[in-house]
Amino acid sequence: MKHALVLVAVLLGGCTLFKTKLEPARAPVAVVKPAAPALLDANGTPIERVPFRTGVSSATVEKMAKGQGCLGGQGAGLVTEAGPVEVYRMRCEDGALRGKVFTARCELRQCVKM
């Protein structure tokens, strides 16, 4: 009886070798994000979007903006490349300057409102 069970197990295990052809692996599909609609100014010129980046003087500019009545969601973002002279921009989403943009120029971490 033991030999019969072993024989059945071997035969059932060997059946998996005789399956039909295996399908080839499919290549991964790239996910494409839809393009954001282009923003245009009053003259029809496209407006460039700058990604939000923090800089060494972001906290300083945020404090300056708060003193002027500008409170923002993301805070002050670096608009130019990092270096000795940097320009920061902060959207005022709340406070006295709601809907406005606060900008500041920082040279060697000394910031001045623009």
Biopython code that builds the backbone (N, CA, C, O; Angstrom):
import numpy as np
from Bio.PDB.StructureBuilder import StructureBuilder

atoms = [
    (1, "MET", "N", (0.827, -1.183, 0.000)),
    (1, "MET", "CA", (0.000, 0.000, 0.000)),
    (1, "MET", "C", (0.876, 1.253, 0.000)),
    (1, "MET", "O", (0.581, 2.228, -0.691)),
    (2, "LYS", "N", (1.962, 1.213, 0.788)),
    (2, "LYS", "CA", (2.857, 2.353, 0.846)),
    (2, "LYS", "C", (3.461, 2.647, -0.512)),
    (2, "LYS", "O", (3.605, 3.803, -0.911)),
    (3, "HIS", "N", (3.814, 1.570, -1.223)),
    (3, "HIS", "CA", (4.435, 1.757, -2.542)),
    (3, "HIS", "C", (3.447, 2.367, -3.523)),
    (3, "HIS", "O", (3.828, 3.148, -4.395)),
    (4, "ALA", "N", (2.202, 2.013, -3.379)),
    (4, "ALA", "CA", (1.180, 2.549, -4.282)),
    (4, "ALA", "C", (0.994, 4.045, -4.047)),
    (4, "ALA", "O", (0.850, 4.810, -5.000)),
    (5, "LEU", "N", (0.996, 4.469, -2.768)),
    (5, "LEU", "CA", (0.846, 5.893, -2.463)),
    (5, "LEU", "C", (2.043, 6.692, -2.977)),
    (5, "LEU", "O", (1.884, 7.797, -3.497)),
    (6, "VAL", "N", (3.248, 6.123, -2.828)),
    (6, "VAL", "CA", (4.440, 6.804, -3.313)),
    (6, "VAL", "C", (4.386, 6.905, -4.828)),
    (6, "VAL", "O", (4.754, 7.936, -5.393)),
    (7, "LEU", "N", (3.930, 5.845, -5.495)),
    (7, "LEU", "CA", (3.830, 5.838, -6.952)),
    (7, "LEU", "C", (2.830, 6.887, -7.433)),
    (7, "LEU", "O", (3.094, 7.583, -8.414)),
    (8, "VAL", "N", (1.688, 7.011, -6.761)),
    (8, "VAL", "CA", (0.670, 8.006, -7.121)),
    (8, "VAL", "C", (1.229, 9.417, -6.916)),
    (8, "VAL", "O", (1.012, 10.294, -7.752)),
    (9, "ALA", "N", (1.944, 9.642, -5.814)),
    (9, "ALA", "CA", (2.522, 10.960, -5.539)),
    (9, "ALA", "C", (3.549, 11.329, -6.599)),
    (9, "ALA", "O", (3.585, 12.476, -7.043)),
    (10, "VAL", "N", (4.381, 10.385, -7.014)),
    (10, "VAL", "CA", (5.394, 10.655, -8.035)),
    (10, "VAL", "C", (4.719, 10.953, -9.366)),
    (10, "VAL", "O", (5.124, 11.877, -10.071)),
    (11, "LEU", "N", (3.702, 10.186, -9.716)),
    (11, "LEU", "CA", (3.003, 10.409, -10.982)),
    (11, "LEU", "C", (2.297, 11.761, -10.999)),
    (11, "LEU", "O", (2.337, 12.467, -12.006)),
    (12, "LEU", "N", (1.645, 12.130, -9.880)),
    (12, "LEU", "CA", (0.959, 13.423, -9.825)),
    (12, "LEU", "C", (1.965, 14.572, -9.847)),
    (12, "LEU", "O", (1.714, 15.603, -10.470)),
    (13, "GLY", "N", (3.076, 14.404, -9.185)),
    (13, "GLY", "CA", (4.103, 15.440, -9.187)),
    (13, "GLY", "C", (4.728, 15.601, -10.556)),
    (13, "GLY", "O", (5.099, 16.709, -10.943)),
    (14, "GLY", "N", (4.849, 14.514, -11.290)),
    (14, "GLY", "CA", (5.445, 14.567, -12.623)),
    (14, "GLY", "C", (4.504, 15.148, -13.662)),
    (14, "GLY", "O", (4.950, 15.560, -14.734)),
    (15, "CYS", "N", (3.220, 15.189, -13.370)),
    (15, "CYS", "CA", (2.247, 15.713, -14.334)),
    (15, "CYS", "C", (2.439, 17.205, -14.577)),
    (15, "CYS", "O", (2.063, 17.723, -15.629)),
    (16, "THR", "N", (3.010, 17.874, -13.629)),
    (16, "THR", "CA", (3.194, 19.310, -13.815)),
    (16, "THR", "C", (4.242, 19.598, -14.878)),
    (16, "THR", "O", (4.290, 20.717, -15.390)),
    (17, "LEU", "N", (5.069, 18.650, -15.223)),
    (17, "LEU", "CA", (6.081, 18.855, -16.252)),
    (17, "LEU", "C", (5.494, 18.908, -17.647)),
    (17, "LEU", "O", (6.113, 19.461, -18.556)),
    (18, "PHE", "N", (4.306, 18.342, -17.833)),
    (18, "PHE", "CA", (3.727, 18.225, -19.172)),
    (18, "PHE", "C", (2.620, 19.237, -19.423)),
    (18, "PHE", "O", (1.661, 18.940, -20.135)),
    (19, "LYS", "N", (2.739, 20.425, -18.850)),
    (19, "LYS", "CA", (1.741, 21.471, -19.089)),
    (19, "LYS", "C", (1.923, 22.034, -20.482)),
    (19, "LYS", "O", (2.929, 21.783, -21.146)),
    (20, "THR", "N", (0.951, 22.786, -20.906)),
    (20, "THR", "CA", (1.055, 23.447, -22.198)),
    (20, "THR", "C", (2.118, 24.533, -22.136)),
    (20, "THR", "O", (2.688, 24.800, -21.078)),
    (21, "LYS", "N", (2.374, 25.146, -23.263)),
    (21, "LYS", "CA", (3.423, 26.166, -23.338)),
    (21, "LYS", "C", (3.179, 27.271, -22.315)),
    (21, "LYS", "O", (2.043, 27.679, -22.073)),
    (22, "LEU", "N", (4.260, 27.738, -21.728)),
    (22, "LEU", "CA", (4.180, 28.867, -20.814)),
    (22, "LEU", "C", (4.118, 30.157, -21.624)),
    (22, "LEU", "O", (4.779, 30.288, -22.654)),
    (23, "GLU", "N", (3.322, 31.100, -21.149)),
    (23, "GLU", "CA", (3.245, 32.386, -21.837)),
    (23, "GLU", "C", (4.506, 33.188, -21.535)),
    (23, "GLU", "O", (5.004, 33.155, -20.409)),
    (24, "PRO", "N", (5.024, 33.905, -22.526)),
    (24, "PRO", "CA", (6.217, 34.722, -22.245)),
    (24, "PRO", "C", (5.859, 35.861, -21.297)),
    (24, "PRO", "O", (4.729, 36.350, -21.274)),
    (25, "ALA", "N", (6.841, 36.259, -20.528)),
    (25, "ALA", "CA", (6.612, 37.346, -19.571)),
    (25, "ALA", "C", (6.325, 38.632, -20.337)),
    (25, "ALA", "O", (6.970, 38.928, -21.343)),
    (26, "ARG", "N", (5.357, 39.384, -19.851)),
    (26, "ARG", "CA", (4.997, 40.633, -20.510)),
    (26, "ARG", "C", (5.922, 41.749, -20.029)),
    (26, "ARG", "O", (6.335, 41.784, -18.870)),
    (27, "ALA", "N", (6.227, 42.640, -20.934)),
    (27, "ALA", "CA", (7.071, 43.787, -20.593)),
    (27, "ALA", "C", (6.267, 44.753, -19.737)),
    (27, "ALA", "O", (5.067, 44.912, -19.961)),
    (28, "PRO", "N", (6.898, 45.408, -18.754)),
    (28, "PRO", "CA", (6.172, 46.371, -17.924)),
    (28, "PRO", "C", (5.721, 47.566, -18.764)),
    (28, "PRO", "O", (6.404, 47.991, -19.696)),
    (29, "VAL", "N", (4.576, 48.081, -18.411)),
    (29, "VAL", "CA", (4.007, 49.218, -19.131)),
    (29, "VAL", "C", (4.299, 50.490, -18.345)),
    (29, "VAL", "O", (4.065, 50.544, -17.138)),
    (30, "ALA", "N", (4.805, 51.504, -19.019)),
    (30, "ALA", "CA", (5.104, 52.781, -18.375)),
    (30, "ALA", "C", (3.813, 53.548, -18.131)),
    (30, "ALA", "O", (2.924, 53.582, -18.982)),
    (31, "VAL", "N", (3.722, 54.160, -16.959)),
    (31, "VAL", "CA", (2.560, 54.963, -16.613)),
    (31, "VAL", "C", (2.829, 56.395, -17.075)),
    (31, "VAL", "O", (3.845, 56.990, -16.713)),
    (32, "VAL", "N", (1.927, 56.936, -17.864)),
    (32, "VAL", "CA", (2.100, 58.280, -18.390)),
    (32, "VAL", "C", (1.117, 59.201, -17.692)),
    (32, "VAL", "O", (-0.088, 58.950, -17.682)),
    (33, "LYS", "N", (1.649, 60.284, -17.103)),
    (33, "LYS", "CA", (0.788, 61.261, -16.458)),
    (33, "LYS", "C", (0.260, 62.218, -17.515)),
    (33, "LYS", "O", (1.007, 62.622, -18.407)),
    (34, "PRO", "N", (-1.002, 62.585, -17.433)),
    (34, "PRO", "CA", (-1.509, 63.548, -18.399)),
    (34, "PRO", "C", (-0.854, 64.910, -18.186)),
    (34, "PRO", "O", (-0.588, 65.319, -17.055)),
    (35, "ALA", "N", (-0.605, 65.591, -19.274)),
    (35, "ALA", "CA", (0.029, 66.909, -19.185)),
    (35, "ALA", "C", (-0.933, 67.905, -18.560)),
    (35, "ALA", "O", (-2.126, 67.920, -18.859)),
    (36, "ALA", "N", (-0.382, 68.738, -17.683)),
    (36, "ALA", "CA", (-1.193, 69.773, -17.045)),
    (36, "ALA", "C", (-1.537, 70.836, -18.089)),
    (36, "ALA", "O", (-0.713, 71.143, -18.950)),
    (37, "PRO", "N", (-2.731, 71.393, -18.022)),
    (37, "PRO", "CA", (-3.077, 72.415, -19.003)),
    (37, "PRO", "C", (-2.153, 73.616, -18.844)),
    (37, "PRO", "O", (-1.836, 74.032, -17.730)),
    (38, "ALA", "N", (-1.730, 74.161, -19.973)),
    (38, "ALA", "CA", (-0.804, 75.292, -19.946)),
    (38, "ALA", "C", (-1.520, 76.535, -19.445)),
    (38, "ALA", "O", (-2.631, 76.844, -19.875)),
    (39, "LEU", "N", (-0.870, 77.241, -18.531)),
    (39, "LEU", "CA", (-1.401, 78.503, -18.044)),
    (39, "LEU", "C", (-0.854, 79.614, -18.922)),
    (39, "LEU", "O", (0.326, 79.605, -19.272)),
    (40, "LEU", "N", (-1.693, 80.563, -19.276)),
    (40, "LEU", "CA", (-1.282, 81.663, -20.136)),
    (40, "LEU", "C", (-1.527, 82.980, -19.431)),
    (40, "LEU", "O", (-2.491, 83.128, -18.679)),
    (41, "ASP", "N", (-0.637, 83.945, -19.682)),
    (41, "ASP", "CA", (-0.869, 85.277, -19.120)),
    (41, "ASP", "C", (-1.807, 86.057, -20.040)),
    (41, "ASP", "O", (-2.342, 85.496, -20.996)),
    (42, "ALA", "N", (-2.008, 87.334, -19.760)),
    (42, "ALA", "CA", (-2.952, 88.138, -20.525)),
    (42, "ALA", "C", (-2.555, 88.268, -22.002)),
    (42, "ALA", "O", (-3.419, 88.457, -22.858)),
    (43, "ASN", "N", (-1.271, 88.168, -22.299)),
    (43, "ASN", "CA", (-0.798, 88.278, -23.684)),
    (43, "ASN", "C", (-0.753, 86.937, -24.404)),
    (43, "ASN", "O", (-0.400, 86.883, -25.582)),
    (44, "GLY", "N", (-1.101, 85.864, -23.721)),
    (44, "GLY", "CA", (-1.089, 84.535, -24.323)),
    (44, "GLY", "C", (0.242, 83.819, -24.186)),
    (44, "GLY", "O", (0.425, 82.751, -24.771)),
    (45, "THR", "N", (1.166, 84.376, -23.436)),
    (45, "THR", "CA", (2.473, 83.760, -23.211)),
    (45, "THR", "C", (2.343, 82.701, -22.118)),
    (45, "THR", "O", (1.736, 82.957, -21.079)),
    (46, "PRO", "N", (2.912, 81.503, -22.346)),
    (46, "PRO", "CA", (2.819, 80.457, -21.315)),
    (46, "PRO", "C", (3.519, 80.866, -20.027)),
    (46, "PRO", "O", (4.577, 81.494, -20.055)),
    (47, "ILE", "N", (2.916, 80.503, -18.899)),
    (47, "ILE", "CA", (3.481, 80.785, -17.582)),
    (47, "ILE", "C", (4.207, 79.534, -17.114)),
    (47, "ILE", "O", (3.629, 78.447, -17.080)),
    (48, "GLU", "N", (5.476, 79.691, -16.753)),
    (48, "GLU", "CA", (6.279, 78.557, -16.306)),
    (48, "GLU", "C", (5.979, 78.238, -14.853)),
    (48, "GLU", "O", (5.931, 79.136, -14.012)),
    (49, "ARG", "N", (5.777, 76.957, -14.554)),
    (49, "ARG", "CA", (5.555, 76.516, -13.182)),
    (49, "ARG", "C", (6.893, 76.106, -12.592)),
    (49, "ARG", "O", (7.648, 75.354, -13.208)),
    (50, "VAL", "N", (7.184, 76.601, -11.400)),
    (50, "VAL", "CA", (8.433, 76.284, -10.716)),
    (50, "VAL", "C", (8.102, 75.320, -9.574)),
    (50, "VAL", "O", (7.236, 75.624, -8.754)),
    (51, "PRO", "N", (8.772, 74.163, -9.500)),
    (51, "PRO", "CA", (8.487, 73.231, -8.408)),
    (51, "PRO", "C", (8.896, 73.827, -7.064)),
    (51, "PRO", "O", (9.840, 74.614, -6.985)),
    (52, "PHE", "N", (8.182, 73.445, -6.011)),
    (52, "PHE", "CA", (8.461, 73.964, -4.675)),
    (52, "PHE", "C", (9.726, 73.328, -4.126)),
    (52, "PHE", "O", (9.853, 72.105, -4.076)),
    (53, "ARG", "N", (10.678, 74.192, -3.708)),
    (53, "ARG", "CA", (11.918, 73.731, -3.080)),
    (53, "ARG", "C", (12.215, 74.654, -1.906)),
    (53, "ARG", "O", (12.059, 75.871, -2.010)),
    (54, "THR", "N", (12.639, 74.081, -0.802)),
    (54, "THR", "CA", (13.038, 74.908, 0.331)),
    (54, "THR", "C", (14.508, 75.289, 0.177)),
    (54, "THR", "O", (15.266, 74.612, -0.519)),
    (55, "GLY", "N", (14.897, 76.367, 0.827)),
    (55, "GLY", "CA", (16.280, 76.821, 0.797)),
    (55, "GLY", "C", (16.755, 77.149, 2.201)),
    (55, "GLY", "O", (16.011, 76.979, 3.167)),
    (56, "VAL", "N", (17.985, 77.616, 2.319)),
    (56, "VAL", "CA", (18.541, 77.886, 3.640)),
    (56, "VAL", "C", (17.839, 79.057, 4.331)),
    (56, "VAL", "O", (17.850, 79.138, 5.560)),
    (57, "SER", "N", (17.233, 79.959, 3.567)),
    (57, "SER", "CA", (16.572, 81.124, 4.158)),
    (57, "SER", "C", (15.046, 81.030, 4.129)),
    (57, "SER", "O", (14.370, 82.038, 4.337)),
    (58, "SER", "N", (14.493, 79.850, 3.878)),
    (58, "SER", "CA", (13.029, 79.700, 3.808)),
    (58, "SER", "C", (12.356, 80.129, 5.107)),
    (58, "SER", "O", (11.352, 80.841, 5.078)),
    (59, "ALA", "N", (12.895, 79.706, 6.236)),
    (59, "ALA", "CA", (12.283, 80.046, 7.530)),
    (59, "ALA", "C", (12.328, 81.553, 7.773)),
    (59, "ALA", "O", (11.374, 82.127, 8.297)),
    (60, "THR", "N", (13.432, 82.190, 7.393)),
    (60, "THR", "CA", (13.560, 83.633, 7.565)),
    (60, "THR", "C", (12.524, 84.381, 6.738)),
    (60, "THR", "O", (11.893, 85.320, 7.224)),
    (61, "VAL", "N", (12.350, 83.963, 5.492)),
    (61, "VAL", "CA", (11.376, 84.612, 4.604)),
    (61, "VAL", "C", (9.959, 84.376, 5.116)),
    (61, "VAL", "O", (9.117, 85.270, 5.029)),
    (62, "GLU", "N", (9.687, 83.198, 5.642)),
    (62, "GLU", "CA", (8.358, 82.922, 6.197)),
    (62, "GLU", "C", (8.062, 83.839, 7.381)),
    (62, "GLU", "O", (6.936, 84.314, 7.526)),
    (63, "LYS", "N", (9.056, 84.093, 8.224)),
    (63, "LYS", "CA", (8.866, 85.013, 9.353)),
    (63, "LYS", "C", (8.638, 86.437, 8.862)),
    (63, "LYS", "O", (7.810, 87.161, 9.415)),
    (64, "MET", "N", (9.371, 86.840, 7.827)),
    (64, "MET", "CA", (9.181, 88.169, 7.241)),
    (64, "MET", "C", (7.770, 88.304, 6.675)),
    (64, "MET", "O", (7.109, 89.324, 6.875)),
    (65, "ALA", "N", (7.315, 87.277, 5.972)),
    (65, "ALA", "CA", (5.987, 87.304, 5.362)),
    (65, "ALA", "C", (4.906, 87.361, 6.436)),
    (65, "ALA", "O", (3.919, 88.083, 6.291)),
    (66, "LYS", "N", (5.092, 86.605, 7.505)),
    (66, "LYS", "CA", (4.115, 86.613, 8.595)),
    (66, "LYS", "C", (4.016, 88.005, 9.209)),
    (66, "LYS", "O", (2.927, 88.452, 9.572)),
    (67, "GLY", "N", (5.153, 88.689, 9.326)),
    (67, "GLY", "CA", (5.160, 90.055, 9.852)),
    (67, "GLY", "C", (4.421, 91.033, 8.952)),
    (67, "GLY", "O", (3.922, 92.054, 9.424)),
    (68, "GLN", "N", (4.346, 90.733, 7.664)),
    (68, "GLN", "CA", (3.643, 91.581, 6.702)),
    (68, "GLN", "C", (2.160, 91.193, 6.570)),
    (68, "GLN", "O", (1.406, 91.859, 5.861)),
    (69, "GLY", "N", (1.746, 90.112, 7.257)),
    (69, "GLY", "CA", (0.350, 89.665, 7.197)),
    (69, "GLY", "C", (0.103, 88.591, 6.154)),
    (69, "GLY", "O", (-1.029, 88.408, 5.708)),
    (70, "CYS", "N", (1.148, 87.881, 5.760)),
    (70, "CYS", "CA", (1.034, 86.817, 4.755)),
    (70, "CYS", "C", (1.252, 85.474, 5.437)),
    (70, "CYS", "O", (2.322, 85.212, 5.986)),
    (71, "LEU", "N", (0.238, 84.634, 5.399)),
    (71, "LEU", "CA", (0.333, 83.289, 5.956)),
    (71, "LEU", "C", (0.112, 82.302, 4.820)),
    (71, "LEU", "O", (-0.891, 82.382, 4.110)),
    (72, "GLY", "N", (1.043, 81.373, 4.645)),
    (72, "GLY", "CA", (0.950, 80.445, 3.522)),
    (72, "GLY", "C", (0.857, 79.006, 3.944)),
    (72, "GLY", "O", (1.169, 78.654, 5.081)),
    (73, "GLY", "N", (0.424, 78.169, 3.012)),
    (73, "GLY", "CA", (0.288, 76.743, 3.286)),
    (73, "GLY", "C", (1.615, 76.019, 3.213)),
    (73, "GLY", "O", (2.020, 75.368, 4.176)),
    (74, "GLN", "N", (2.306, 76.123, 2.071)),
    (74, "GLN", "CA", (3.573, 75.416, 1.899)),
    (74, "GLN", "C", (4.738, 76.173, 2.499)),
    (74, "GLN", "O", (5.704, 75.554, 2.946)),
    (75, "GLY", "N", (4.677, 77.461, 2.521)),
    (75, "GLY", "CA", (5.775, 78.258, 3.031)),
    (75, "GLY", "C", (6.549, 78.900, 1.905)),
    (75, "GLY", "O", (6.075, 78.956, 0.771)),
    (76, "ALA", "N", (7.748, 79.388, 2.215)),
    (76, "ALA", "CA", (8.574, 80.096, 1.246)),
    (76, "ALA", "C", (9.393, 79.101, 0.434)),
    (76, "ALA", "O", (10.131, 78.287, 0.988)),
    (77, "GLY", "N", (9.253, 79.178, -0.872)),
    (77, "GLY", "CA", (9.972, 78.279, -1.762)),
    (77, "GLY", "C", (11.055, 79.010, -2.535)),
    (77, "GLY", "O", (10.894, 80.174, -2.901)),
    (78, "LEU", "N", (12.149, 78.323, -2.776)),
    (78, "LEU", "CA", (13.279, 78.874, -3.506)),
    (78, "LEU", "C", (12.945, 78.894, -4.992)),
    (78, "LEU", "O", (12.591, 77.865, -5.568)),
    (79, "VAL", "N", (13.056, 80.067, -5.611)),
    (79, "VAL", "CA", (12.729, 80.222, -7.029)),
    (79, "VAL", "C", (13.984, 80.105, -7.887)),
    (79, "VAL", "O", (13.931, 79.530, -8.974)),
    (80, "THR", "N", (15.108, 80.635, -7.422)),
    (80, "THR", "CA", (16.366, 80.592, -8.167)),
    (80, "THR", "C", (17.206, 79.405, -7.715)),
    (80, "THR", "O", (16.817, 78.656, -6.819)),
    (81, "GLU", "N", (18.353, 79.247, -8.342)),
    (81, "GLU", "CA", (19.286, 78.211, -7.914)),
    (81, "GLU", "C", (19.900, 78.608, -6.569)),
    (81, "GLU", "O", (20.038, 79.795, -6.271)),
    (82, "ALA", "N", (20.263, 77.625, -5.771)),
    (82, "ALA", "CA", (20.901, 77.899, -4.482)),
    (82, "ALA", "C", (22.267, 78.542, -4.720)),
    (82, "ALA", "O", (23.004, 78.141, -5.620)),
    (83, "GLY", "N", (22.592, 79.535, -3.909)),
    (83, "GLY", "CA", (23.862, 80.235, -4.070)),
    (83, "GLY", "C", (23.931, 81.423, -3.134)),
    (83, "GLY", "O", (23.155, 81.506, -2.183)),
    (84, "PRO", "N", (24.841, 82.337, -3.385)),
    (84, "PRO", "CA", (24.972, 83.495, -2.496)),
    (84, "PRO", "C", (23.771, 84.447, -2.591)),
    (84, "PRO", "O", (23.430, 85.109, -1.612)),
    (85, "VAL", "N", (23.132, 84.517, -3.761)),
    (85, "VAL", "CA", (21.945, 85.356, -3.940)),
    (85, "VAL", "C", (20.780, 84.446, -4.330)),
    (85, "VAL", "O", (20.846, 83.729, -5.327)),
    (86, "GLU", "N", (19.716, 84.487, -3.530)),
    (86, "GLU", "CA", (18.554, 83.618, -3.768)),
    (86, "GLU", "C", (17.280, 84.454, -3.726)),
    (86, "GLU", "O", (17.205, 85.467, -3.030)),
    (87, "VAL", "N", (16.290, 84.013, -4.479)),
    (87, "VAL", "CA", (14.978, 84.657, -4.475)),
    (87, "VAL", "C", (13.963, 83.627, -3.990)),
    (87, "VAL", "O", (13.951, 82.485, -4.448)),
    (88, "TYR", "N", (13.115, 84.047, -3.060)),
    (88, "TYR", "CA", (12.081, 83.182, -2.484)),
    (88, "TYR", "C", (10.706, 83.749, -2.796)),
    (88, "TYR", "O", (10.527, 84.959, -2.934)),
    (89, "ARG", "N", (9.743, 82.848, -2.904)),
    (89, "ARG", "CA", (8.364, 83.246, -3.174)),
    (89, "ARG", "C", (7.444, 82.461, -2.245)),
    (89, "ARG", "O", (7.661, 81.276, -1.988)),
    (90, "MET", "N", (6.421, 83.139, -1.750)),
    (90, "MET", "CA", (5.456, 82.497, -0.849)),
    (90, "MET", "C", (4.055, 82.989, -1.206)),
    (90, "MET", "O", (3.809, 84.193, -1.272)),
    (91, "ARG", "N", (3.153, 82.058, -1.430)),
    (91, "ARG", "CA", (1.760, 82.418, -1.698)),
    (91, "ARG", "C", (1.053, 82.699, -0.384)),
    (91, "ARG", "O", (1.148, 81.919, 0.564)),
    (92, "CYS", "N", (0.348, 83.812, -0.336)),
    (92, "CYS", "CA", (-0.392, 84.185, 0.868)),
    (92, "CYS", "C", (-1.799, 83.587, 0.768)),
    (92, "CYS", "O", (-2.650, 84.095, 0.037)),
    (93, "GLU", "N", (-2.026, 82.517, 1.502)),
    (93, "GLU", "CA", (-3.321, 81.844, 1.453)),
    (93, "GLU", "C", (-4.249, 82.317, 2.557)),
    (93, "GLU", "O", (-5.435, 81.986, 2.563)),
    (94, "ASP", "N", (-3.711, 83.093, 3.494)),
    (94, "ASP", "CA", (-4.521, 83.581, 4.602)),
    (94, "ASP", "C", (-3.882, 84.868, 5.120)),
    (94, "ASP", "O", (-2.733, 85.173, 4.798)),
    (95, "GLY", "N", (-4.617, 85.602, 5.904)),
    (95, "GLY", "CA", (-4.075, 86.829, 6.491)),
    (95, "GLY", "C", (-4.456, 88.058, 5.679)),
    (95, "GLY", "O", (-5.332, 88.001, 4.817)),
    (96, "ALA", "N", (-3.786, 89.171, 5.966)),
    (96, "ALA", "CA", (-4.101, 90.451, 5.332)),
    (96, "ALA", "C", (-3.786, 90.454, 3.838)),
    (96, "ALA", "O", (-4.454, 91.150, 3.073)),
    (97, "LEU", "N", (-2.787, 89.695, 3.412)),
    (97, "LEU", "CA", (-2.389, 89.668, 2.002)),
    (97, "LEU", "C", (-2.952, 88.458, 1.253)),
    (97, "LEU", "O", (-2.346, 87.992, 0.289)),
    (98, "ARG", "N", (-4.078, 87.961, 1.681)),
    (98, "ARG", "CA", (-4.674, 86.761, 1.080)),
    (98, "ARG", "C", (-4.809, 86.920, -0.437)),
    (98, "ARG", "O", (-5.333, 87.922, -0.925)),
    (99, "GLY", "N", (-4.326, 85.914, -1.171)),
    (99, "GLY", "CA", (-4.396, 85.928, -2.626)),
    (99, "GLY", "C", (-3.204, 86.602, -3.292)),
    (99, "GLY", "O", (-3.115, 86.604, -4.520)),
    (100, "LYS", "N", (-2.302, 87.165, -2.531)),
    (100, "LYS", "CA", (-1.116, 87.841, -3.065)),
    (100, "LYS", "C", (0.096, 86.906, -2.977)),
    (100, "LYS", "O", (0.019, 85.808, -2.426)),
    (101, "VAL", "N", (1.212, 87.375, -3.538)),
    (101, "VAL", "CA", (2.460, 86.627, -3.482)),
    (101, "VAL", "C", (3.504, 87.502, -2.792)),
    (101, "VAL", "O", (3.686, 88.665, -3.151)),
    (102, "PHE", "N", (4.184, 86.933, -1.802)),
    (102, "PHE", "CA", (5.248, 87.626, -1.083)),
    (102, "PHE", "C", (6.573, 87.122, -1.644)),
    (102, "PHE", "O", (6.813, 85.915, -1.674)),
    (103, "THR", "N", (7.439, 88.041, -2.090)),
    (103, "THR", "CA", (8.746, 87.646, -2.600)),
    (103, "THR", "C", (9.837, 88.357, -1.809)),
    (103, "THR", "O", (9.645, 89.471, -1.322)),
    (104, "ALA", "N", (10.975, 87.699, -1.692)),
    (104, "ALA", "CA", (12.113, 88.267, -0.974)),
    (104, "ALA", "C", (13.400, 87.827, -1.660)),
    (104, "ALA", "O", (13.484, 86.745, -2.241)),
    (105, "ARG", "N", (14.399, 88.705, -1.574)),
    (105, "ARG", "CA", (15.727, 88.430, -2.128)),
    (105, "ARG", "C", (16.689, 88.299, -0.957)),
    (105, "ARG", "O", (16.750, 89.170, -0.090)),
    (106, "CYS", "N", (17.430, 87.214, -0.939)),
    (106, "CYS", "CA", (18.373, 86.971, 0.148)),
    (106, "CYS", "C", (19.782, 86.895, -0.419)),
    (106, "CYS", "O", (20.060, 86.111, -1.326)),
    (107, "GLU", "N", (20.678, 87.733, 0.138)),
    (107, "GLU", "CA", (22.073, 87.713, -0.258)),
    (107, "GLU", "C", (22.894, 87.364, 0.974)),
    (107, "GLU", "O", (22.919, 88.108, 1.955)),
    (108, "LEU", "N", (23.565, 86.218, 0.906)),
    (108, "LEU", "CA", (24.337, 85.694, 2.035)),
    (108, "LEU", "C", (23.490, 85.659, 3.302)),
    (108, "LEU", "O", (23.932, 86.074, 4.373)),
    (109, "ARG", "N", (22.284, 85.163, 3.165)),
    (109, "ARG", "CA", (21.291, 84.964, 4.240)),
    (109, "ARG", "C", (20.755, 86.256, 4.826)),
    (109, "ARG", "O", (20.129, 86.233, 5.885)),
    (110, "GLN", "N", (20.982, 87.371, 4.173)),
    (110, "GLN", "CA", (20.391, 88.646, 4.583)),
    (110, "GLN", "C", (19.241, 88.914, 3.616)),
    (110, "GLN", "O", (19.467, 89.187, 2.437)),
    (111, "CYS", "N", (18.010, 88.835, 4.114)),
    (111, "CYS", "CA", (16.837, 88.890, 3.253)),
    (111, "CYS", "C", (16.149, 90.250, 3.301)),
    (111, "CYS", "O", (16.074, 90.896, 4.346)),
    (112, "VAL", "N", (15.645, 90.668, 2.124)),
    (112, "VAL", "CA", (14.944, 91.935, 1.972)),
    (112, "VAL", "C", (13.700, 91.666, 1.124)),
    (112, "VAL", "O", (13.752, 90.935, 0.135)),
    (113, "LYS", "N", (12.585, 92.268, 1.530)),
    (113, "LYS", "CA", (11.333, 92.139, 0.773)),
    (113, "LYS", "C", (11.508, 92.800, -0.583)),
    (113, "LYS", "O", (12.118, 93.864, -0.687)),
    (114, "MET", "N", (10.983, 92.184, -1.603)),
    (114, "MET", "CA", (11.040, 92.749, -2.956)),
    (114, "MET", "C", (9.761, 93.486, -3.268)),
    (114, "MET", "O", (9.614, 94.033, -4.361)),
]
sb = StructureBuilder()
sb.init_structure("model")
sb.init_model(0)
sb.init_chain("A")
sb.init_seg("    ")
for serial, (resi, resn, name, xyz) in enumerate(atoms, 1):
    if name == "N":
        sb.init_residue(resn, " ", resi, " ")
    sb.init_atom(name, np.array(xyz, "f"), 0.0, 1.0, " ", f" {name:<3s}", serial, name[0])
structure = sb.get_structure()
